[in-house]
Amino acid sequence: MSPSNIAQTSQKIASFSLLLALTLFLLNAGCWFFPILITQATDAGLSFLLSERVVPYLANLAWFPWWQKLGGMLFSSVPLLAIMFGLYHLRVLFKIYAQGEFFSIAAAEHLGKVGRAASIWVVLDFLFTPIVVLWVTMLNPVGQRVLSVSVSSSMLMALFLSLCISVIEHILRQASQLAAENQQFV
């Protein structure tokens, strides 16, 4: 891939990551206030973030009071903040790559923040999924309230990938330092 192609591709990925972050946040809010989005996605075989684990408890989401929908939206948005943080740093990373700075300390730092954001997302998802499920079932009669704790394969995969990104960050940091030292000799 030529340097100009790398720059163009990096710019596209940077723009897409911003669009993705905004879309995730808006879809999450939309699912709480327009429950038809969840049922249509589920009928199509799609799932969106918490939907696959929370949908069974959202049978009557249309009848939830506004404050319960708002609380559900806020609680389910907390893990999204970690994803948005990671996508922001991914955007900055690809902007750095678009400038041709492949071996820089700044690139390594942003790559590391992407990895840490993935780890933080897993922790927040693990903590907030039970809170959301409890929140949406709190008005149910006694005995029908639910506290659901789960670990999914996507969470384990995200942890593994964040570990790999962390190792790559350290490799990139050392390569950047070596490149800077070599520049001093030339």
C-alpha positions in Angstrom: 0.0 0.0 0.0 1.4 3.3 -1.0 1.9 6.2 1.5 -1.0 8.1 -0.1 -3.3 5.1 0.1 -2.3 4.6 3.8 -3.1 8.3 4.4 -6.5 8.1 2.7 -7.5 4.9 4.4 -6.4 6.3 7.7 -8.5 9.4 7.2 -11.5 7.2 6.3 -11.1 5.0 9.4 -10.7 8.2 11.6 -14.0 9.6 10.2 -15.7 6.2 10.5 -14.7 5.8 14.1 -16.3 9.2 15.0 -19.5 8.2 13.1 -19.5 4.8 14.9 -19.2 6.4 18.4 -22.1 8.8 17.7 -24.2 6.0 16.2 -23.7 3.7 19.2 -24.8 6.4 21.6 -27.8 7.4 19.6 -28.9 3.8 19.0 -28.7 3.1 22.7 -30.8 6.1 23.5 -33.2 5.3 20.7 -33.7 1.7 21.9 -35.0 2.9 25.2 -37.4 5.5 23.9 -38.4 3.7 20.7 -38.7 0.0 21.8 -39.7 -1.0 18.2 -36.0 -0.6 17.3 -35.2 -3.5 19.7 -38.0 -5.8 18.5 -37.3 -5.2 14.8 -33.5 -5.8 15.3 -34.2 -9.0 17.3 -36.7 -10.2 14.7 -34.0 -9.7 12.1 -31.5 -11.7 14.1 -29.5 -8.7 15.2 -28.5 -7.6 18.7 -27.3 -4.3 20.0 -25.0 -4.1 23.0 -27.1 -4.9 26.1 -30.1 -6.0 24.0 -29.2 -9.6 23.8 -29.0 -9.9 27.6 -31.6 -7.4 28.6 -34.3 -7.9 26.0 -36.0 -10.8 27.8 -36.8 -8.3 30.6 -38.0 -5.6 28.4 -41.3 -7.2 27.3 -43.3 -4.1 28.3 -40.7 -1.4 27.7 -43.4 0.8 26.0 -45.3 1.0 29.3 -42.3 1.9 31.4 -42.5 5.3 33.1 -40.2 8.0 31.4 -37.9 8.1 34.5 -37.3 4.3 34.3 -36.5 4.5 30.6 -34.2 7.5 31.2 -32.4 5.6 34.0 -32.1 2.5 31.8 -30.6 4.6 29.1 -28.2 6.3 31.4 -27.1 3.1 33.1 -26.6 1.3 29.7 -24.7 4.3 28.4 -21.9 4.0 31.0 -20.1 1.1 29.2 -20.6 3.0 26.0 -18.5 5.8 27.4 -15.5 3.4 27.5 -16.2 2.4 23.9 -16.5 6.0 22.8 -13.2 6.8 24.6 -11.5 4.0 22.7 -13.0 5.1 19.4 -11.9 8.7 20.0 -8.3 7.5 20.6 -8.5 5.2 17.6 -9.6 8.2 15.6 -6.6 10.2 16.8 -4.3 7.2 16.1 -5.4 7.0 12.5 -5.0 10.8 12.1 -1.4 10.4 13.2 -1.0 7.5 10.7 -2.5 9.7 8.0 0.3 12.2 8.7 2.8 9.5 8.0 4.0 9.2 11.7 3.9 5.4 12.0 6.6 5.1 14.6 5.9 7.8 17.2 5.4 7.8 20.9 2.0 9.6 20.4 0.8 6.7 18.2 1.9 4.2 20.8 0.1 6.1 23.5 -3.1 6.3 21.6 -3.0 2.6 20.7 -2.5 1.8 24.4 -5.6 3.9 25.3 -7.6 2.0 22.8 -6.6 -1.2 24.5 -7.3 0.1 28.0 -10.7 1.4 26.8 -11.6 -2.2 25.7 -10.6 -3.5 29.1 -12.6 -0.8 30.9 -15.6 -1.6 28.6 -15.5 -5.2 29.7 -15.4 -4.3 33.4 -18.2 -1.7 33.0 -20.3 -4.0 31.0 -20.0 -6.7 33.6 -20.9 -4.3 36.4 -23.7 -2.4 34.6 -25.6 -5.2 33.0 -26.9 -6.5 36.3 -27.8 -2.9 37.3 -29.8 -2.4 34.1 -31.6 -5.7 34.5 -32.4 -4.9 38.1 -33.5 -1.4 37.1 -35.9 -2.6 34.4 -37.5 -5.3 36.7 -37.7 -3.2 39.9 -41.4 -2.4 39.4 -42.3 -6.0 38.9 -44.0 -7.8 41.8 -41.9 -9.4 44.5 -40.4 -12.6 43.2 -40.3 -11.3 39.6 -37.4 -8.9 40.1 -34.2 -10.1 38.5 -30.5 -9.7 39.2 -28.6 -11.2 36.2 -24.8 -11.5 36.2 -23.2 -12.9 33.1 -19.9 -13.2 31.2 -20.1 -13.5 27.5 -17.7 -14.7 24.9 -17.5 -11.2 23.4 -16.3 -9.9 26.8 -13.6 -12.5 27.0 -12.5 -11.8 23.4 -12.4 -8.1 24.1 -10.1 -8.8 27.2 -7.8 -10.9 25.0 -7.7 -8.3 22.3 -7.0 -5.5 24.8 -4.1 -7.6 26.2 -2.7 -8.0 22.6 -3.1 -4.3 22.0 -1.2 -3.6 25.2 1.7 -5.8 24.0 1.6 -4.1 20.6 1.7 -0.7 22.3 4.9 -1.6 24.1 6.5 -3.0 20.9 5.5 0.2 19.0 6.8 2.4 21.8 10.2 0.6 21.7 10.2 0.8 17.9 9.5 4.5 18.1 12.4 5.0 20.6 14.7 3.1 18.3 13.6 5.1 15.2 14.2 8.3 17.2 17.7 7.1 18.2 18.5 6.1 14.6 17.4 9.6 13.3 20.0 11.2 15.7 22.8 9.1 14.2 21.8 10.0 10.6 
